[in-house]
Amino acid sequence: MKKLIYYSAFIASLTMVSTSCIEPDQEVFSSIPRDVVLSSTDPDVLASLAKSAYSPIRGTWGGHNSLWSMHEVASDEMVITQKGPDWEDGGQWIRMHRHEYTPSEESINNAWGYCFGAIGQVNTLLRQFGESEALSAELRTLRALVYLWLIDAYGNVPIILETDDNPSPPTNSRQEIFNFIESEVTASLPFLAQERTYTRVNYYVGQMILAKLYLNAEVYTGTARWADAEEATQAIISGGVYSLESDFFANFVTDNAGSVENIFVINYDQDNAGGFNLGQMTLHYLSQNTYNLQEQPWNGYSSLEDFYNSFDEDDERIDSFLEGPQFSSSGEPLIDLSAEPNDPDGPALNFTPEINMLAPGAFRQAGVRVGKWEFATGAQQSLSNDFPIFRYSDVLLMHAEAKWRQGDGSAVDFVNQVRARAGIAPLASLNADNLLAERGREMFAEGYRRSDLIRFGKYNDPWWEKPASNASVNIFPIPLPQLQRNQNLEQNPGYN
């Protein structure tokens, strides 16, 4: 009789494979023969086994004080001002804005833990089920995505495989990490599904990882790979699985599971998969009355005035910001009785593009807020909107950039597809300034602006309340707590 290995408890914990606002059917596997597990291509079996790998990816991405916060606040599109004692936070966000961050920043350590926690979970599953070609390809590609985040943020980090047991792994060079990501994804592509999977890694997610890697190859390794970036994006375009939504904001509504544009998302649900706290992070305290939120927001993140002003008034994407007088859900003006006496707008809540100062006396209502994602009426602290990591519009813009950098005049056509959806006139030609600006308008608050600024050579420029910075800050420091735990790690240059 065939020996059975029972995974009932493990499988039962993994069988809910959900998308936002959809309660999935549950299937309980009482027992699965090991050889069936390892040879299975059944999507339900693979999804059940892979599910626990995606929970750490959900992690702190959509929340405050981790990887997304670092990317956004260090860029020219987002800021957290200090409003008296509120949001002082030891000066972390002031330093992040001014590119004066240190190895002791809490967010930098949180982001490291977030990434390596996700890698550890993937490695655990690979040790258990790595002989399954289909499952192994999915997990290895998911791990490569996390290493893409790591190579971009920290440069030099340890490569940790499912076969490794060294508690103090040494640092690998940025070139070695680049090669690892490339080899892992290219080896996995033949085994990945070439159909829409939405919350799971598929062939097109793999191509998107390669496209991002190649687009930034000159930053990461010193050698440009524009043609390879073009080839990877072309594979997604030619696949015909994804297309632009006619309504830009359909990608960000509470129930955005039906988007034909979102290639890969982090699945959030306020009841079953929390962690997307954008409403808390950006809205004013009184905005609780606008959306009848169950908890009071924190009044933190806003956009910089110059970035907001980069949008044409006819650009439909300008509604990615909350600007102007604010009202309750019943239409009454919101009055902030604690507004600063010297605020020229007075106590009536009014989100203004102009911010009076970075610190320490920023006005409570200064700065337009992030309104790109829908805030559902009555929402809890965590939102149920899924967070798009890869979208088809980004594919078009990346494809355009790769072609433009190779001198291909047809590149502008792909940018104009995105502009047409936004309701604005086409560009006649591309240059570095208008291409970077278009990426900013389209990808605002999605976690890519810092990388884009670095690739276009603009990250070290001065902007509001930030002086010119040294190129050494183009990668973040290795966190001090990690250096203390692992003596084999090497600090990045400029932080010693």
ChimeraX attribute file (.defattr): number of C-alpha atoms within 10 A of each C-alpha:
attribute: neighborCount
match mode: 1-to-1
recipient: residues
	/A:1	3
	/A:2	7
	/A:3	8
	/A:4	12
	/A:5	12
	/A:6	14
	/A:7	16
	/A:8	14
	/A:9	12
	/A:10	13
	/A:11	22
	/A:12	16
	/A:13	13
	/A:14	20
	/A:15	23
	/A:16	18
	/A:17	19
	/A:18	18
	/A:19	22
	/A:20	24
	/A:21	19
	/A:22	11
	/A:23	11
	/A:24	11
	/A:25	9
	/A:26	13
	/A:27	14
	/A:28	14
	/A:29	16
	/A:30	11
	/A:31	13
	/A:32	15
	/A:33	13
	/A:34	16
	/A:35	14
	/A:36	13
	/A:37	19
	/A:38	18
	/A:39	13
	/A:40	16
	/A:41	17
	/A:42	11
	/A:43	12
	/A:44	15
	/A:45	19
	/A:46	19
	/A:47	18
	/A:48	21
	/A:49	22
	/A:50	25
	/A:51	19
	/A:52	20
	/A:53	24
	/A:54	19
	/A:55	15
	/A:56	19
	/A:57	22
	/A:58	22
	/A:59	20
	/A:60	22
	/A:61	22
	/A:62	25
	/A:63	20
	/A:64	19
	/A:65	19
	/A:66	22
	/A:67	25
	/A:68	19
	/A:69	26
	/A:70	22
	/A:71	22
	/A:72	25
	/A:73	26
	/A:74	25
	/A:75	27
	/A:76	25
	/A:77	21
	/A:78	26
	/A:79	22
	/A:80	27
	/A:81	28
	/A:82	22
	/A:83	21
	/A:84	13
	/A:85	10
	/A:86	15
	/A:87	20
	/A:88	16
	/A:89	11
	/A:90	10
	/A:91	14
	/A:92	19
	/A:93	26
	/A:94	25
	/A:95	16
	/A:96	24
	/A:97	25
	/A:98	20
	/A:99	23
	/A:100	15
	/A:101	21
	/A:102	20
	/A:103	20
	/A:104	14
	/A:105	20
	/A:106	17
	/A:107	21
	/A:108	26
	/A:109	20
	/A:110	15
	/A:111	23
	/A:112	20
	/A:113	17
	/A:114	20
	/A:115	23
	/A:116	19
	/A:117	15
	/A:118	21
	/A:119	26
	/A:120	17
	/A:121	19
	/A:122	26
	/A:123	22
	/A:124	15
	/A:125	18
	/A:126	22
	/A:127	13
	/A:128	12
	/A:129	18
	/A:130	19
	/A:131	14
	/A:132	19
	/A:133	18
	/A:134	22
	/A:135	28
	/A:136	23
	/A:137	27
	/A:138	29
	/A:139	26
	/A:140	25
	/A:141	30
	/A:142	26
	/A:143	26
	/A:144	24
	/A:145	25
	/A:146	20
	/A:147	25
	/A:148	21
	/A:149	16
	/A:150	23
	/A:151	22
	/A:152	22
	/A:153	23
	/A:154	21
	/A:155	26
	/A:156	25
	/A:157	24
	/A:158	20
	/A:159	18
	/A:160	18
	/A:161	16
	/A:162	17
	/A:163	10
	/A:164	10
	/A:165	9
	/A:166	8
	/A:167	8
	/A:168	13
	/A:169	16
	/A:170	17
	/A:171	19
	/A:172	16
	/A:173	18
	/A:174	20
	/A:175	15
	/A:176	17
	/A:177	24
	/A:178	22
	/A:179	13
	/A:180	15
	/A:181	23
	/A:182	19
	/A:183	14
	/A:184	17
	/A:185	25
	/A:186	15
	/A:187	12
	/A:188	21
	/A:189	20
	/A:190	13
	/A:191	16
	/A:192	21
	/A:193	19
	/A:194	15
	/A:195	13
	/A:196	18
	/A:197	15
	/A:198	23
	/A:199	23
	/A:200	22
	/A:201	24
	/A:202	25
	/A:203	25
	/A:204	27
	/A:205	29
	/A:206	26
	/A:207	22
	/A:208	26
	/A:209	25
	/A:210	27
	/A:211	28
	/A:212	18
	/A:213	25
	/A:214	26
	/A:215	25
	/A:216	23
	/A:217	21
	/A:218	14
	/A:219	20
	/A:220	21
	/A:221	18
	/A:222	10
	/A:223	11
	/A:224	16
	/A:225	17
	/A:226	23
	/A:227	16
	/A:228	17
	/A:229	26
	/A:230	23
	/A:231	18
	/A:232	24
	/A:233	27
	/A:234	17
	/A:235	15
	/A:236	24
	/A:237	17
	/A:238	9
	/A:239	13
	/A:240	9
	/A:241	15
	/A:242	21
	/A:243	17
	/A:244	18
	/A:245	16
	/A:246	13
	/A:247	12
	/A:248	19
	/A:249	17
	/A:250	19
	/A:251	26
	/A:252	20
	/A:253	19
	/A:254	20
	/A:255	19
	/A:256	23
	/A:257	22
	/A:258	12
	/A:259	21
	/A:260	19
	/A:261	23
	/A:262	28
	/A:263	27
	/A:264	23
	/A:265	23
	/A:266	24
	/A:267	27
	/A:268	26
	/A:269	22
	/A:270	18
	/A:271	11
	/A:272	13
	/A:273	18
	/A:274	20
	/A:275	21
	/A:276	27
	/A:277	20
	/A:278	23
	/A:279	32
	/A:280	25
	/A:281	21
	/A:282	23
	/A:283	25
	/A:284	26
	/A:285	17
	/A:286	22
	/A:287	23
	/A:288	22
	/A:289	22
	/A:290	21
	/A:291	18
	/A:292	18
	/A:293	20
	/A:294	13
	/A:295	16
	/A:296	18
	/A:297	20
	/A:298	19
	/A:299	23
	/A:300	25
	/A:301	26
	/A:302	28
	/A:303	27
	/A:304	22
	/A:305	19
	/A:306	14
	/A:307	16
	/A:308	20
	/A:309	11
	/A:310	13
	/A:311	17
	/A:312	12
	/A:313	11
	/A:314	11
	/A:315	16
	/A:316	17
	/A:317	23
	/A:318	20
	/A:319	14
	/A:320	21
	/A:321	20
	/A:322	22
	/A:323	19
	/A:324	13
	/A:325	14
	/A:326	21
	/A:327	19
	/A:328	16
	/A:329	15
	/A:330	9
	/A:331	10
	/A:332	11
	/A:333	15
	/A:334	19
	/A:335	17
	/A:336	17
	/A:337	11
	/A:338	9
	/A:339	16
	/A:340	17
	/A:341	11
	/A:342	8
	/A:343	14
	/A:344	8
	/A:345	17
	/A:346	16
	/A:347	17
	/A:348	16
	/A:349	23
	/A:350	23
	/A:351	23
	/A:352	18
	/A:353	23
	/A:354	14
	/A:355	20
	/A:356	14
	/A:357	15
	/A:358	19
	/A:359	18
	/A:360	16
	/A:361	15
	/A:362	20
	/A:363	23
	/A:364	25
	/A:365	29
	/A:366	25
	/A:367	31
	/A:368	26
	/A:369	26
	/A:370	23
	/A:371	20
	/A:372	21
	/A:373	22
	/A:374	20
	/A:375	21
	/A:376	17
	/A:377	14
	/A:378	14
	/A:379	18
	/A:380	21
	/A:381	20
	/A:382	22
	/A:383	27
	/A:384	29
	/A:385	27
	/A:386	29
	/A:387	25
	/A:388	20
	/A:389	16
	/A:390	20
	/A:391	22
	/A:392	23
	/A:393	26
	/A:394	20
	/A:395	25
	/A:396	25
	/A:397	26
	/A:398	27
	/A:399	27
	/A:400	25
	/A:401	27
	/A:402	24
	/A:403	21
	/A:404	21
	/A:405	16
	/A:406	13
	/A:407	10
	/A:408	12
	/A:409	13
	/A:410	13
	/A:411	22
	/A:412	22
	/A:413	18
	/A:414	18
	/A:415	25
	/A:416	21
	/A:417	15
	/A:418	22
	/A:419	21
	/A:420	13
	/A:421	17
	/A:422	19
	/A:423	12
	/A:424	16
	/A:425	11
	/A:426	14
	/A:427	13
	/A:428	8
	/A:429	15
	/A:430	19
	/A:431	11
	/A:432	12
	/A:433	10
	/A:434	12
	/A:435	20
	/A:436	19
	/A:437	16
	/A:438	18
	/A:439	20
	/A:440	21
	/A:441	22
	/A:442	19
	/A:443	17
	/A:444	21
	/A:445	22
	/A:446	17
	/A:447	19
	/A:448	17
	/A:449	25
	/A:450	21
	/A:451	22
	/A:452	19
	/A:453	19
	/A:454	17
	/A:455	18
	/A:456	14
	/A:457	13
	/A:458	17
	/A:459	24
	/A:460	20
	/A:461	13
	/A:462	13
	/A:463	15
	/A:464	14
	/A:465	11
	/A:466	19
	/A:467	13
	/A:468	13
	/A:469	15
	/A:470	13
	/A:471	12
	/A:472	14
	/A:473	20
	/A:474	22
	/A:475	19
	/A:476	23
	/A:477	26
	/A:478	25
	/A:479	23
	/A:480	17
	/A:481	13
	/A:482	16
	/A:483	14
	/A:484	10
	/A:485	11
	/A:486	15
	/A:487	11
	/A:488	14
	/A:489	19
	/A:490	18
	/A:491	19
	/A:492	19
	/A:493	12
	/A:494	13
	/A:495	13
	/A:496	9
